[in-house]
Amino acid sequence: MKKPRQEQGKPAPCLVPGVDQGLRLSPWLVSTVGAGVSSARSSEYTSVSLWIVSLIQTWHHKPMSTRVVCVKQAPEAKRLKMTNSLLYLRYIDDIFIIWTHGKEALEEFHHDFNNFHPTTNLSLVQSTQEIHFLDTTVLINNGHINTTLYRKPTDRYSYLHASSFHPDHTTRSIVYSQALRYNRICSNPSDRDKRLQDLCQAFLQLQYPPAEVKKQIDRARRVPRSYLLQDRPNKENNRTPLAVTFSPQLKPLQRIIKDLQPILKDDPTLSQVLGDRPVLAYRQPRNLKQILTNNHIPHNRTTNPGTYPCNKARCQLCPHIYSGDTITGPNNISHTIRGSFTCTSTNVIYAIMCQQCPSAMYIGQTGQSLRSGCI
Protein backbone atom coordinates (compact mmCIF):
# COMPACT_ATOMS: atom_id res chain seq x y z
CA MET A 1 0.00 0.00 0.00
CA LYS A 2 1.37 3.39 -0.95
CA LYS A 3 2.20 5.84 1.78
CA PRO A 4 0.30 9.15 1.74
CA ARG A 5 2.36 11.89 0.19
CA GLN A 6 3.55 14.42 2.74
CA GLU A 7 3.76 18.07 1.81
CA GLN A 8 7.23 19.56 2.01
CA GLY A 9 7.92 21.54 5.16
CA LYS A 10 4.95 20.12 7.08
CA PRO A 11 5.30 17.58 9.90
CA ALA A 12 3.76 14.11 9.71
CA PRO A 13 0.42 13.58 11.41
CA CYS A 14 0.20 12.17 14.90
CA LEU A 15 -0.59 8.47 14.48
CA VAL A 16 -1.79 7.52 17.94
CA PRO A 17 -4.78 5.14 17.94
CA GLY A 18 -7.88 7.06 18.96
CA VAL A 19 -6.31 10.47 18.30
CA ASP A 20 -7.77 12.87 15.79
CA GLN A 21 -5.64 12.50 12.67
CA GLY A 22 -5.86 16.25 12.13
CA LEU A 23 -3.55 16.75 15.12
CA ARG A 24 -0.05 17.70 14.02
CA LEU A 25 3.00 18.69 15.95
CA SER A 26 3.75 22.30 15.19
CA PRO A 27 7.29 23.08 13.87
CA TRP A 28 8.42 24.72 17.10
CA LEU A 29 7.29 21.69 19.06
CA VAL A 30 8.93 19.17 16.74
CA SER A 31 12.29 20.90 17.05
CA THR A 32 12.28 20.52 20.83
CA VAL A 33 11.21 16.90 21.17
CA GLY A 34 13.45 14.98 23.57
CA ALA A 35 16.15 17.67 23.56
CA GLY A 36 16.84 21.28 24.31
CA VAL A 37 15.45 24.04 22.15
CA SER A 38 17.47 24.34 18.95
CA SER A 39 15.19 26.73 17.14
CA ALA A 40 11.87 28.37 17.99
CA ARG A 41 9.47 30.71 16.30
CA SER A 42 9.39 33.09 19.21
CA SER A 43 10.86 33.48 22.68
CA GLU A 44 7.53 32.34 24.12
CA TYR A 45 8.43 28.70 23.44
CA THR A 46 12.09 28.71 24.45
CA SER A 47 11.49 26.37 27.40
CA VAL A 48 9.01 23.97 25.83
CA SER A 49 9.64 20.22 25.57
CA LEU A 50 7.34 17.30 24.80
CA TRP A 51 6.63 14.68 27.43
CA ILE A 52 4.58 11.52 27.06
CA VAL A 53 3.03 10.51 30.33
CA SER A 54 1.12 7.53 31.70
CA LEU A 55 -0.87 7.74 34.91
CA ILE A 56 -1.83 4.39 36.43
CA GLN A 57 -4.39 4.12 39.21
CA THR A 58 -3.10 2.23 42.25
CA TRP A 59 -5.86 1.19 44.60
CA HIS A 60 -5.27 1.22 48.34
CA HIS A 61 -7.65 0.23 51.11
CA LYS A 62 -10.86 1.88 49.91
CA PRO A 63 -11.30 1.39 46.16
CA MET A 64 -15.10 1.55 46.23
CA SER A 65 -15.49 5.06 47.59
CA THR A 66 -12.78 6.34 45.26
CA ARG A 67 -14.75 5.47 42.13
CA VAL A 68 -17.82 7.31 43.37
CA VAL A 69 -15.85 10.42 44.33
CA CYS A 70 -14.11 10.52 40.95
CA VAL A 71 -17.51 10.86 39.26
CA LYS A 72 -18.36 13.82 41.44
CA GLN A 73 -15.04 15.58 40.82
CA ALA A 74 -14.84 14.92 37.07
CA PRO A 75 -15.50 18.60 36.08
CA GLU A 76 -12.40 19.74 37.98
CA ALA A 77 -10.31 17.02 36.36
CA LYS A 78 -11.62 18.11 32.96
CA ARG A 79 -10.61 21.69 33.63
CA LEU A 80 -7.08 20.64 34.56
CA LYS A 81 -6.58 18.37 31.59
CA MET A 82 -7.93 20.82 29.03
CA THR A 83 -5.76 23.71 30.17
CA ASN A 84 -2.45 21.87 30.67
CA SER A 85 -2.16 18.95 28.24
CA LEU A 86 -1.89 18.72 24.47
CA LEU A 87 -3.64 15.36 24.54
CA TYR A 88 -5.55 13.58 27.31
CA LEU A 89 -6.87 10.02 26.89
CA ARG A 90 -8.35 7.77 29.57
CA TYR A 91 -9.31 4.10 29.57
CA ILE A 92 -10.98 3.18 32.89
CA ASP A 93 -8.19 3.98 35.38
CA ASP A 94 -5.24 4.33 32.95
CA ILE A 95 -4.49 7.82 31.62
CA PHE A 96 -2.30 8.87 28.70
CA ILE A 97 -1.13 12.48 28.34
CA ILE A 98 1.04 14.41 25.88
CA TRP A 99 2.53 17.24 27.93
CA THR A 100 4.21 20.41 26.66
CA HIS A 101 4.63 22.54 29.81
CA GLY A 102 7.84 21.19 31.32
CA LYS A 103 8.66 18.71 34.05
CA GLU A 104 7.96 21.03 36.99
CA ALA A 105 4.43 21.81 35.80
CA LEU A 106 3.86 18.10 35.12
CA GLU A 107 4.78 17.16 38.68
CA GLU A 108 2.46 19.88 39.97
CA PHE A 109 -0.34 18.51 37.79
CA HIS A 110 0.33 15.01 39.15
CA HIS A 111 0.21 16.35 42.70
CA ASP A 112 -3.12 18.11 42.10
CA PHE A 113 -4.60 14.96 40.58
CA ASN A 114 -3.67 12.88 43.61
CA ASN A 115 -5.22 15.45 45.94
CA PHE A 116 -8.73 14.86 44.61
CA HIS A 117 -9.37 12.31 47.35
CA PRO A 118 -7.23 10.68 50.07
CA THR A 119 -7.71 7.20 48.56
CA THR A 120 -6.69 8.20 45.02
CA ASN A 121 -3.10 7.36 44.08
CA LEU A 122 -1.96 7.82 40.48
CA SER A 123 1.50 6.46 39.69
CA LEU A 124 3.33 8.69 37.21
CA VAL A 125 5.41 7.23 34.36
CA GLN A 126 7.02 9.85 32.12
CA SER A 127 9.47 9.89 29.24
CA THR A 128 10.63 12.04 26.34
CA GLN A 129 11.33 8.99 24.16
CA GLU A 130 8.82 6.17 24.62
CA ILE A 131 6.10 4.95 26.95
CA HIS A 132 3.75 1.96 27.20
CA PHE A 133 -0.02 2.46 27.36
CA LEU A 134 -2.25 -0.61 27.37
CA ASP A 135 -1.11 -2.70 24.35
CA THR A 136 0.61 0.22 22.60
CA THR A 137 4.11 1.68 22.83
CA VAL A 138 4.20 5.37 21.88
CA LEU A 139 7.57 6.60 20.62
CA ILE A 140 8.97 10.02 19.70
CA ASN A 141 11.25 9.54 16.70
CA ASN A 142 12.77 12.46 14.76
CA GLY A 143 10.08 14.79 16.02
CA HIS A 144 7.21 12.51 15.01
CA ILE A 145 4.97 10.36 17.18
CA ASN A 146 4.99 6.69 16.16
CA THR A 147 3.31 3.67 17.67
CA THR A 148 4.14 -0.01 17.90
CA LEU A 149 2.80 -3.06 19.65
CA TYR A 150 3.55 -3.60 23.34
CA ARG A 151 3.56 -7.09 24.84
CA LYS A 152 4.19 -7.74 28.49
CA PRO A 153 7.20 -9.97 29.24
CA THR A 154 4.81 -12.59 30.65
CA ASP A 155 2.71 -12.76 27.47
CA ARG A 156 2.75 -16.28 26.02
CA TYR A 157 0.26 -15.98 23.12
CA SER A 158 -2.42 -17.77 25.12
CA TYR A 159 -4.95 -18.02 22.32
CA LEU A 160 -7.57 -20.70 21.78
CA HIS A 161 -6.03 -23.99 20.65
CA ALA A 162 -7.07 -25.19 17.22
CA SER A 163 -8.28 -28.53 18.63
CA SER A 164 -10.77 -26.82 20.94
CA PHE A 165 -14.45 -27.69 20.44
CA HIS A 166 -15.47 -24.45 18.72
CA PRO A 167 -16.97 -23.50 15.35
CA ASP A 168 -14.48 -23.04 12.52
CA HIS A 169 -15.36 -19.36 12.13
CA THR A 170 -14.22 -18.74 15.72
CA THR A 171 -10.64 -19.82 15.10
CA ARG A 172 -10.57 -17.94 11.80
CA SER A 173 -11.80 -14.73 13.40
CA ILE A 174 -9.21 -14.98 16.20
CA VAL A 175 -6.38 -14.89 13.65
CA TYR A 176 -8.01 -12.11 11.64
CA SER A 177 -8.87 -9.89 14.63
CA GLN A 178 -5.39 -10.18 16.11
CA ALA A 179 -3.74 -9.38 12.78
CA LEU A 180 -6.11 -6.44 12.39
CA ARG A 181 -5.06 -5.17 15.81
CA TYR A 182 -1.38 -5.36 14.81
CA ASN A 183 -2.13 -3.44 11.61
CA ARG A 184 -3.96 -0.71 13.54
CA ILE A 185 -1.32 -0.23 16.24
CA CYS A 186 1.94 -0.42 14.26
CA SER A 187 2.58 2.82 12.36
CA ASN A 188 5.67 1.43 10.60
CA PRO A 189 4.81 -1.16 7.90
CA SER A 190 8.12 -3.04 8.25
CA ASP A 191 7.68 -3.23 12.02
CA ARG A 192 4.11 -4.46 11.49
CA ASP A 193 5.21 -7.20 9.09
CA LYS A 194 7.88 -8.42 11.52
CA ARG A 195 5.38 -8.69 14.34
CA LEU A 196 2.84 -10.40 12.09
CA GLN A 197 5.47 -13.06 11.36
CA ASP A 198 5.81 -13.68 15.10
CA LEU A 199 2.02 -13.88 15.37
CA CYS A 200 1.89 -16.38 12.53
CA GLN A 201 4.43 -18.63 14.27
CA ALA A 202 2.42 -18.45 17.49
CA PHE A 203 -0.73 -19.70 15.74
CA LEU A 204 1.20 -22.45 13.96
CA GLN A 205 2.42 -23.71 17.33
CA LEU A 206 -1.24 -23.90 18.39
CA GLN A 207 -1.88 -26.26 15.43
CA TYR A 208 -3.78 -23.73 13.31
CA PRO A 209 -3.82 -24.65 9.57
CA PRO A 210 -0.91 -22.78 7.93
CA ALA A 211 -2.88 -21.88 4.80
CA GLU A 212 -5.77 -20.44 6.84
CA VAL A 213 -3.41 -18.45 9.08
CA LYS A 214 -1.66 -16.92 6.08
CA LYS A 215 -5.00 -16.15 4.42
CA GLN A 216 -6.41 -14.30 7.44
CA ILE A 217 -3.19 -12.35 8.09
CA ASP A 218 -2.98 -11.25 4.45
CA ARG A 219 -6.64 -10.28 4.58
CA ALA A 220 -6.02 -8.06 7.63
CA ARG A 221 -2.86 -6.57 6.09
CA ARG A 222 -4.83 -5.34 3.07
CA VAL A 223 -7.11 -3.14 5.22
CA PRO A 224 -5.80 0.47 5.11
CA ARG A 225 -4.58 1.65 8.51
CA SER A 226 -6.27 5.01 8.01
CA TYR A 227 -9.59 3.18 7.84
CA LEU A 228 -8.87 1.26 11.06
CA LEU A 229 -8.14 4.49 12.95
CA GLN A 230 -11.53 5.97 12.10
CA ASP A 231 -14.29 6.04 14.70
CA ARG A 232 -17.19 4.18 13.10
CA PRO A 233 -20.64 3.78 14.67
CA ASN A 234 -22.02 0.28 15.16
CA LYS A 235 -24.19 -0.99 12.33
CA GLU A 236 -27.83 -1.56 13.15
CA ASN A 237 -29.56 -4.65 11.84
CA ASN A 238 -32.99 -6.18 12.10
CA ARG A 239 -31.91 -9.81 12.30
CA THR A 240 -33.33 -12.24 14.84
CA PRO A 241 -30.73 -14.48 16.56
CA LEU A 242 -31.29 -18.21 16.21
CA ALA A 243 -29.53 -19.76 19.22
CA VAL A 244 -28.66 -23.46 19.01
CA THR A 245 -26.27 -25.68 20.98
CA PHE A 246 -23.09 -26.14 18.98
CA SER A 247 -22.39 -29.44 17.31
CA PRO A 248 -20.17 -30.23 14.29
CA GLN A 249 -23.21 -31.87 12.66
CA LEU A 250 -24.91 -28.46 12.43
CA LYS A 251 -22.57 -27.08 9.76
CA PRO A 252 -25.26 -27.29 7.00
CA LEU A 253 -27.66 -25.24 9.15
CA GLN A 254 -26.36 -21.92 7.81
CA ARG A 255 -26.97 -23.07 4.23
CA ILE A 256 -30.45 -24.34 5.12
CA ILE A 257 -31.38 -20.97 6.63
CA LYS A 258 -30.18 -19.20 3.50
CA ASP A 259 -32.15 -21.54 1.22
CA LEU A 260 -35.37 -21.14 3.25
CA GLN A 261 -35.10 -17.37 3.65
CA PRO A 262 -37.19 -16.62 0.47
CA ILE A 263 -40.10 -18.56 1.98
CA LEU A 264 -40.02 -16.46 5.15
CA LYS A 265 -39.61 -13.27 3.15
CA ASP A 266 -42.66 -13.96 0.96
CA ASP A 267 -44.91 -14.51 3.97
CA PRO A 268 -46.21 -11.06 5.07
CA THR A 269 -46.58 -12.02 8.75
CA LEU A 270 -43.26 -13.83 9.18
CA SER A 271 -41.31 -11.22 7.24
CA GLN A 272 -42.62 -8.51 9.54
CA VAL A 273 -41.85 -10.50 12.71
CA LEU A 274 -38.45 -11.95 11.78
CA GLY A 275 -37.14 -9.13 9.60
CA ASP A 276 -33.95 -10.03 7.75
CA ARG A 277 -32.32 -13.46 7.66
CA PRO A 278 -31.81 -14.87 11.19
CA VAL A 279 -28.34 -14.77 12.72
CA LEU A 280 -27.09 -18.22 13.65
CA ALA A 281 -25.68 -18.10 17.20
CA TYR A 282 -24.12 -21.08 18.96
CA ARG A 283 -24.38 -21.70 22.68
CA GLN A 284 -21.72 -23.73 24.46
CA PRO A 285 -22.56 -27.41 25.00
CA ARG A 286 -21.99 -28.98 28.40
CA ASN A 287 -18.32 -29.74 28.94
CA LEU A 288 -16.79 -32.40 31.18
CA LYS A 289 -16.68 -30.13 34.21
CA GLN A 290 -20.36 -29.21 33.90
CA ILE A 291 -21.29 -32.86 33.54
CA LEU A 292 -19.36 -34.02 36.61
CA THR A 293 -20.06 -31.08 38.93
CA ASN A 294 -22.99 -28.90 39.88
CA ASN A 295 -22.40 -25.19 40.36
CA HIS A 296 -25.93 -24.55 41.60
CA ILE A 297 -25.91 -23.54 45.25
CA PRO A 298 -29.21 -24.34 46.97
CA HIS A 299 -30.74 -21.20 48.41
CA ASN A 300 -31.99 -21.44 51.97
CA ARG A 301 -35.02 -19.27 52.40
CA THR A 302 -34.96 -17.03 55.42
CA THR A 303 -37.73 -15.46 57.43
CA ASN A 304 -35.95 -12.09 57.47
CA PRO A 305 -34.63 -11.35 53.94
CA GLY A 306 -32.76 -8.12 53.22
CA THR A 307 -29.65 -6.21 54.24
CA TYR A 308 -29.16 -5.03 57.80
CA PRO A 309 -26.36 -3.62 60.01
CA CYS A 310 -24.50 -6.14 62.15
CA ASN A 311 -24.85 -3.82 65.20
CA LYS A 312 -21.41 -4.68 66.51
CA ALA A 313 -20.00 -2.05 68.86
CA ARG A 314 -16.91 -1.14 66.81
CA CYS A 315 -18.39 -1.52 63.31
CA GLN A 316 -17.96 1.72 61.37
CA LEU A 317 -19.99 0.47 58.41
CA CYS A 318 -23.32 0.04 60.20
CA PRO A 319 -24.37 3.73 59.91
CA HIS A 320 -23.98 3.51 56.12
CA ILE A 321 -25.91 0.27 55.58
CA TYR A 322 -29.27 0.62 53.84
CA SER A 323 -31.80 -1.57 55.65
CA GLY A 324 -34.39 -3.16 53.41
CA ASP A 325 -35.18 -6.09 51.12
CA THR A 326 -35.19 -4.22 47.79
CA ILE A 327 -32.69 -2.04 45.97
CA THR A 328 -33.54 0.40 43.17
CA GLY A 329 -30.93 1.56 40.66
CA PRO A 330 -30.66 4.86 38.77
CA ASN A 331 -32.77 3.36 35.94
CA ASN A 332 -35.63 2.71 38.44
CA ILE A 333 -35.27 -1.07 38.12
CA SER A 334 -35.78 -2.78 41.48
CA HIS A 335 -34.08 -5.97 42.67
CA THR A 336 -35.41 -8.09 45.51
CA ILE A 337 -32.91 -9.36 48.10
CA ARG A 338 -33.89 -12.94 48.96
CA GLY A 339 -31.16 -13.74 51.49
CA SER A 340 -30.28 -12.15 54.82
CA PHE A 341 -27.03 -10.14 54.84
CA THR A 342 -25.14 -7.95 57.29
CA CYS A 343 -21.79 -6.15 57.38
CA THR A 344 -20.06 -9.45 58.25
CA SER A 345 -21.49 -11.48 55.34
CA THR A 346 -18.89 -12.88 52.92
CA ASN A 347 -18.95 -13.63 49.20
CA VAL A 348 -21.39 -10.85 48.42
CA ILE A 349 -22.27 -8.55 45.53
CA TYR A 350 -22.73 -5.01 46.85
CA ALA A 351 -24.02 -1.68 45.59
CA ILE A 352 -22.72 1.72 46.67
CA MET A 353 -24.74 4.87 46.00
CA CYS A 354 -23.49 8.44 46.35
CA GLN A 355 -25.86 10.70 48.30
CA GLN A 356 -24.66 13.75 46.36
CA CYS A 357 -24.88 12.01 42.98
CA PRO A 358 -28.15 9.97 43.02
CA SER A 359 -27.63 8.87 39.42
CA ALA A 360 -24.29 7.19 40.27
CA MET A 361 -24.18 3.60 41.53
CA TYR A 362 -21.14 1.33 41.83
CA ILE A 363 -21.67 -2.45 41.73
CA GLY A 364 -18.85 -4.66 43.04
CA GLN A 365 -18.14 -8.05 44.53
CA THR A 366 -15.86 -9.33 47.26
CA GLY A 367 -15.00 -12.68 48.78
CA GLN A 368 -14.29 -11.02 52.10
CA SER A 369 -16.86 -9.47 54.36
CA LEU A 370 -18.14 -6.08 53.29
CA ARG A 371 -16.97 -4.70 56.60
CA SER A 372 -13.32 -5.66 56.06
CA GLY A 373 -13.41 -4.53 52.42
CA CYS A 374 -14.58 -0.99 53.19
CA ILE A 375 -13.00 -0.15 56.52
Secondary structure, 3 states (H helix, E strand, C coil): CCCCCCCCCCCCECCCCCCCCCCECCHHHHCCCCCCCCCCCCHHHCCCCCEEEEEEECCCCCHHHHHHHHHHCHHHHHHHHHHHEEEEEEECCEEEEEECCHHHHHHHHHHHHHCCCCCCCEEEEEECCEEEECCEEEEEECCEEEEEECCCCCCCCCCCCCCCCCCHHHHHHHHHHHHHHHHHHCCCHHHHHHHHHHHHHHHHHCCCCHHHHHHHHHHHHCCCHHHHCCCCCCCCCCEEEEEEECCHHHCCHHHHHHHHHHHHHHCHHHHHHHEEEEEEEEECCCCHHHHHCCCCCCCCCCCCCEECCCCCCCCCCHHHCCCECEEECCCCCEEECCCEECCCCCCEEEEEECCCCCCCEEEEEECCCHHHHHC
